[in-house]
Each structure stands twice: as structure tokens, then as C-alpha cells.
């Protein structure tokens, strides 16, 4: 397979993270953004990612300069014209994405693949109005992409299978877990699982049965560890489907099924408690808590990503 010429549009944390991962695996990457401020931050953010990987022992710090040199930046859309694989990582506003695709199709080859990193929009909605909708698919990287290896590929109704195969092949050789959905579903796979767990976590807290701290402690000390080794369906097989059926038959009817649990989020958002960025959410995000999370990340990196 021919090595793709890669451009990433959007220099937010996801765009820089994806670009750094490509660069770590030998690819030259052009990272384009309209913001000069974000582009100026790219080397700093990319270097901090490499430093984190180096501290965990999963990256040779001696390679840092070479990796950073593979990441070029530009504020001109015309500079991506020669790319054969474009990864779109701009904000989640449909009109903004449609406008970008219209511009891209006027300057890139008809064979250039456009892969959106969206976590919410279905591919057919993204492709509305495109001259070549067969070139578009979703490649949903997870945050942070240097730590979470999953990429969900989601083709649309008109996506050319050869485009899917090309993106799948390019990503699979870069230490990524590439999962191809047979057809689009809201939230894809990962977010559906994530929000099913979040619904029940919110329900438990809202019912007064346990504190946020205890809910998170249970997840980290049990399912979090188990699911790093086996998935939920593997775990059911290993535990015995007859046993899981018995438990599910009396437990599933009492699990949260409504959206009332969203009030726990609405109340905090209304108070300006949006989480880490505001300094408070379910927790107070002081420096001590941030340091604990950073320590856990380093521990996980050192165990999960060491060559």
C-alpha cells in the first residue's frame, strides 16, 4: 500500500495528538488551523505528549527532535492540496464542517480521502452536499490519542470500500486498535458504552446510595481493570452465560432507563461547575487532584504502552 500524504485540519488537542502519533510512526504531517495562536502552541503541546510518553518509558526521548520536525503547520487551506488522506478535527458544528468540505473539494484530488474525527455526527449527514461523498468516512480517535489506541471507522451509505480499506490499513500499522462498524449508529460503539455507564453512575449518586468518589473507586478497582483485559461479552462468556442471564434477569429491570439522571449534570452546569476547566464539577479540581490523575496516567502508560 502506498504511504499516504497526511494533513490534519484543526490544531486543537485532538488534532495535535493525532499529528504527534502519526509523526511518531515516521509520517510527515501537515497540521492546518485558522488560528495563529493554536499553531504556535503545536510544538509545545506535541513536546509535552512526547515527554509524557518518555517519562513512562514508552518513547525514546532522543527521538523527540526528529518527531517534532515531521510536524509542519500552516494557516492556508491551499497547503493541504497534495494530501491523499485528510483528517478533519475541527469543532463539532455541522455548518462549519460542511463549509470546510466544500472548500476542500475545490482544491484536493477526487481521490483524496476525507476522514472526520467527529464523535457525534453520522457520516451521511456529514457528506450532504459533497461532490464526492464516496470519499468521506469517520475515523473517530479517542482522547488522548497517545494513550487511548482506539479508532472507530464508520463508513456512510456511499463511502467507497477502497477508502475504508486504505484508512484501515494506514492506521493498523501504527499501534492503533482499529474497529470498523458495519453501519453507522448514534455514538458509534465507544460512546454508547461510555454513556450507558455514565447513566447508571449518575443514577447511583442521585439516589444517595453512594458518593461520586465511591462510584469512581468501584469502577477503577474492578471493571476498569477487568475491561483492560477482556470486553463485556468476553467477560460474560468467561463467567458463564447462564449465570449472567440469572443476574441480568433480576438486575436489568431496575437499572436506570430514563433521562432524569441528566439533572445531576444540568444542576452543576447551571452553577458554572463544568468540571476540570472550571475547577469544579463532581470534584474540586485542585493541584493535588490533578497530580494524582497525572500519576495514574503515567502508571497506565508505563504498563500499557511499553514496547
C-alpha positions as CSV (number, residue, x, y, z in Angstrom):
1,X,0.0,0.0,0.0
2,X,1.3,3.4,-0.9
3,X,2.3,5.6,2.0
4,X,-0.4,8.3,2.4
5,X,0.4,12.0,2.4
6,X,-1.3,13.2,5.6
7,X,-2.9,16.5,6.5
8,X,-4.8,17.2,9.6
9,X,-7.2,20.2,9.8
10,X,-7.8,21.5,13.3
11,X,-5.0,22.1,15.8
12,X,-6.9,21.6,19.0
13,X,-5.8,18.9,21.5
14,X,-7.1,16.1,19.3
15,X,-5.5,17.4,16.1
16,X,-2.1,17.8,17.7
17,X,-2.4,14.5,19.5
18,X,-3.3,12.7,16.2
19,X,-0.5,14.5,14.4
20,X,2.0,13.6,17.0
21,X,1.0,9.9,16.8
22,X,1.5,9.9,13.0
23,X,4.8,11.6,13.4
24,X,6.0,9.1,16.0
25,X,5.4,6.4,13.4
26,X,7.5,8.1,10.7
27,X,4.9,10.1,8.8
28,X,5.4,13.7,7.8
29,X,2.2,15.6,8.8
30,X,0.8,19.0,7.8
31,X,-1.4,20.5,10.6
32,X,-3.6,23.3,9.4
33,X,-5.6,25.7,11.5
34,X,-7.0,29.2,11.1
35,X,-5.7,30.3,14.5
36,X,-2.1,31.5,14.6
37,X,-2.2,31.1,18.4
38,X,-3.1,27.4,18.2
39,X,-0.5,26.8,15.5
40,X,2.1,28.5,17.7
41,X,1.2,26.1,20.5
42,X,1.6,23.0,18.4
43,X,5.3,22.3,19.2
44,X,4.8,22.9,22.9
45,X,1.8,20.5,23.1
46,X,3.5,17.9,20.9
47,X,6.6,18.0,23.0
48,X,4.6,17.6,26.2
49,X,3.0,14.5,24.8
50,X,6.4,13.0,23.9
51,X,7.7,14.0,27.4
52,X,4.8,12.1,29.0
53,X,5.5,9.0,26.8
54,X,9.2,9.3,27.6
55,X,8.6,9.5,31.4
56,X,6.5,6.4,31.1
57,X,9.3,4.6,29.3
58,X,7.3,4.1,26.1
59,X,9.2,6.6,24.0
60,X,12.9,7.3,23.4
61,X,13.4,11.0,24.3
62,X,16.3,11.1,21.9
63,X,13.8,10.9,19.0
64,X,11.9,14.0,20.1
65,X,13.5,16.4,17.7
66,X,13.0,14.1,14.7
67,X,9.4,13.6,15.6
68,X,8.7,17.3,16.1
69,X,10.4,18.1,12.7
70,X,7.9,15.8,10.9
71,X,5.0,18.1,12.0
72,X,4.6,21.1,9.8
73,X,1.9,23.8,10.4
74,X,0.0,26.2,8.1
75,X,-2.9,28.6,8.2
76,X,-3.5,28.2,4.5
77,X,-6.0,25.6,3.3
78,X,-4.3,25.6,-0.1
79,X,-1.3,23.9,1.5
80,X,-3.3,20.6,2.1
81,X,-3.9,20.2,-1.7
82,X,-1.4,17.5,-2.1
83,X,-2.6,15.3,0.8
84,X,-4.0,11.8,0.0
85,X,-5.5,11.4,3.5
86,X,-7.2,14.4,5.2
87,X,-8.3,14.1,8.8
88,X,-10.8,16.7,9.9
89,X,-10.6,17.6,13.6
90,X,-12.4,20.9,13.7
91,X,-15.2,21.9,16.2
92,X,-18.4,19.9,16.3
93,X,-20.5,22.3,14.3
94,X,-22.2,20.8,11.2
95,X,-22.3,24.0,9.2
96,X,-18.6,24.6,9.8
97,X,-17.8,21.1,8.6
98,X,-19.9,21.4,5.5
99,X,-18.3,24.7,4.6
100,X,-14.8,23.1,5.1
101,X,-15.6,20.1,2.9
102,X,-16.9,22.3,0.1
103,X,-13.6,24.3,0.2
104,X,-11.6,21.1,0.3
105,X,-13.3,19.5,-2.7
106,X,-12.4,22.5,-4.7
107,X,-8.6,22.1,-4.1
108,X,-7.9,18.4,-3.5
109,X,-7.8,15.4,-5.9
110,X,-11.1,13.5,-6.3
111,X,-9.2,10.5,-4.9
112,X,-8.2,12.3,-1.6
113,X,-9.9,10.6,1.4
114,X,-11.6,12.9,4.0
115,X,-11.8,11.2,7.4
116,X,-13.8,13.1,10.1
117,X,-12.8,12.8,13.8
118,X,-16.4,13.6,14.8
119,X,-17.7,11.9,17.9
120,X,-21.3,12.7,17.2
121,X,-22.4,13.3,13.6
122,X,-23.3,10.4,11.3
123,X,-21.3,10.1,8.1
124,X,-24.2,10.6,5.7
125,X,-25.1,13.8,7.5
126,X,-21.5,15.0,7.1
127,X,-21.5,14.1,3.4
128,X,-24.6,16.0,2.5
129,X,-23.8,18.4,-0.4
130,X,-20.4,16.8,-1.2
131,X,-19.5,16.3,-4.8
132,X,-17.7,13.1,-3.9
133,X,-19.5,11.6,-0.8
134,X,-17.8,8.3,-1.6
135,X,-14.5,9.7,-0.3
136,X,-15.8,10.5,3.2
137,X,-15.8,8.4,6.3
138,X,-15.5,8.8,10.1
139,X,-12.2,8.0,11.8
140,X,-13.0,8.6,15.5
141,X,-9.9,8.8,17.6
142,X,-10.2,8.8,21.4
143,X,-8.8,11.4,23.7
144,X,-6.0,11.4,24.5
145,X,-4.9,9.7,21.2
146,X,-1.4,9.0,22.5
147,X,-2.9,7.0,25.4
148,X,-6.1,5.5,24.1
149,X,-5.4,3.4,21.0
150,X,-9.0,3.0,19.7
151,X,-10.1,4.4,16.3
152,X,-13.7,3.8,15.2
153,X,-14.1,3.7,11.5
154,X,-17.6,4.4,10.3
155,X,-18.5,4.4,6.6
156,X,-21.5,6.1,5.1
157,X,-24.0,4.7,2.7
158,X,-22.0,6.0,-0.3
159,X,-18.4,5.5,1.1
160,X,-16.2,3.6,-1.3
161,X,-15.0,0.4,0.3
162,X,-11.5,1.1,-1.0
163,X,-11.3,4.3,1.0
164,X,-12.2,2.4,4.2
165,X,-9.6,-0.2,3.4
166,X,-6.9,2.4,2.8
167,X,-7.6,4.2,6.1
168,X,-7.8,1.0,8.0
169,X,-4.5,-0.2,6.6
170,X,-2.7,3.1,7.3
171,X,-3.9,3.1,10.9
172,X,-3.4,-0.6,11.8
173,X,0.4,-0.3,11.4
174,X,0.7,2.5,13.9
175,X,-0.2,0.6,17.2
176,X,-3.8,1.5,17.0
177,X,-6.9,-0.6,17.6
178,X,-9.0,0.0,14.6
179,X,-12.7,-1.1,14.8
180,X,-14.8,-1.0,11.6
181,X,-18.6,-0.5,12.2
182,X,-20.8,-2.3,9.7
183,X,-23.1,0.7,9.6
184,X,-23.5,4.0,11.4
185,X,-25.3,4.1,14.8
186,X,-25.5,7.2,17.1
187,X,-22.5,7.4,19.3
188,X,-20.8,4.6,17.5
189,X,-19.6,1.9,19.9
190,X,-17.4,3.5,22.5
191,X,-19.7,6.5,23.4
192,X,-22.7,4.3,23.6
193,X,-20.9,2.1,26.2
194,X,-19.5,5.2,28.0
195,X,-22.8,6.9,28.3
196,X,-24.6,3.7,29.4
197,X,-22.1,3.5,32.3
198,X,-22.5,7.2,33.0
199,X,-26.3,7.0,33.1
200,X,-26.1,4.3,35.8
201,X,-23.3,6.1,37.7
202,X,-25.4,9.3,37.8
203,X,-28.4,7.3,39.0
204,X,-26.5,5.7,41.8
205,X,-25.2,9.1,43.0
206,X,-28.6,10.8,42.6
207,X,-30.3,8.0,44.6
208,X,-28.0,8.7,47.5
209,X,-26.7,5.1,47.6
210,X,-23.0,6.2,47.1
211,X,-20.8,9.2,46.6
212,X,-19.1,10.2,43.3
213,X,-15.9,9.2,44.9
214,X,-17.1,5.7,45.7
215,X,-18.7,5.1,42.3
216,X,-15.4,6.1,40.7
217,X,-13.4,3.9,43.1
218,X,-15.5,0.9,42.3
219,X,-15.0,1.4,38.6
220,X,-11.2,1.9,38.8
221,X,-10.8,-1.1,41.2
222,X,-13.0,-3.6,39.4
223,X,-14.4,-3.0,35.9
224,X,-11.7,-0.6,34.9
225,X,-9.1,-3.3,35.4
226,X,-11.2,-6.1,34.0
227,X,-12.1,-4.2,30.8
228,X,-8.5,-3.5,30.1
229,X,-8.1,-7.3,29.7
230,X,-11.4,-8.5,28.4
231,X,-14.5,-6.9,27.0
232,X,-18.0,-7.2,28.4
233,X,-19.0,-10.0,26.1
234,X,-15.8,-11.9,26.8
235,X,-16.4,-11.4,30.5
236,X,-19.9,-12.8,30.2
237,X,-18.6,-15.9,28.3
238,X,-15.9,-16.4,31.0
239,X,-18.4,-16.0,33.8
240,X,-20.9,-18.3,32.2
241,X,-23.9,-17.0,30.1
242,X,-26.3,-19.0,32.3
243,X,-25.0,-17.1,35.4
244,X,-25.1,-13.8,33.7
245,X,-28.7,-14.5,32.5
246,X,-29.8,-15.2,36.0
247,X,-28.2,-12.0,37.3
248,X,-29.4,-9.9,34.4
249,X,-33.0,-11.1,34.7
250,X,-33.5,-9.5,38.1
251,X,-30.9,-6.6,37.8
252,X,-31.6,-5.2,34.4
253,X,-35.3,-4.3,35.2
254,X,-34.1,-1.9,38.0
255,X,-31.3,-0.2,36.1
256,X,-31.7,3.4,35.1
257,X,-33.5,3.8,31.8
258,X,-34.8,7.4,31.8
259,X,-33.1,10.7,31.3
260,X,-33.9,12.2,34.8
261,X,-30.3,11.5,35.7
262,X,-29.2,14.4,33.5
263,X,-30.5,16.7,36.2
264,X,-27.3,15.9,38.1
265,X,-25.3,17.4,35.2
266,X,-27.7,20.3,34.5
267,X,-27.6,21.5,38.1
268,X,-23.8,21.6,38.1
269,X,-23.5,23.2,34.6
270,X,-26.1,25.9,35.7
271,X,-23.8,26.7,38.7
272,X,-20.8,27.0,36.4
273,X,-19.3,23.8,37.7
274,X,-18.4,22.2,34.3
275,X,-15.5,20.1,35.6
276,X,-11.8,20.4,35.2
277,X,-11.8,23.5,33.1
278,X,-13.8,25.5,35.7
279,X,-12.1,24.0,38.7
280,X,-15.1,22.1,40.0
281,X,-17.7,19.6,38.9
282,X,-18.4,16.5,40.9
283,X,-15.0,17.2,42.4
284,X,-12.9,20.2,43.3
285,X,-10.0,20.1,40.8
286,X,-7.1,21.4,42.8
287,X,-3.5,20.8,42.1
288,X,-3.4,17.8,44.4
289,X,-6.1,16.0,42.4
290,X,-4.5,16.9,39.1
291,X,-1.3,15.4,40.3
292,X,-3.0,12.2,41.3
293,X,-4.6,11.8,37.9
294,X,-1.2,12.6,36.2
295,X,0.4,9.9,38.3
296,X,-2.3,7.3,37.3
297,X,-1.8,8.3,33.6
298,X,2.0,7.7,33.9
299,X,1.4,4.4,35.6
300,X,-1.0,3.3,32.9
301,X,1.3,4.4,30.1
302,X,4.2,2.6,31.6
303,X,2.3,-0.7,31.7
304,X,0.1,-0.4,28.6
305,X,2.4,1.2,26.0
306,X,5.9,-0.1,26.9
307,X,7.4,-1.8,23.8
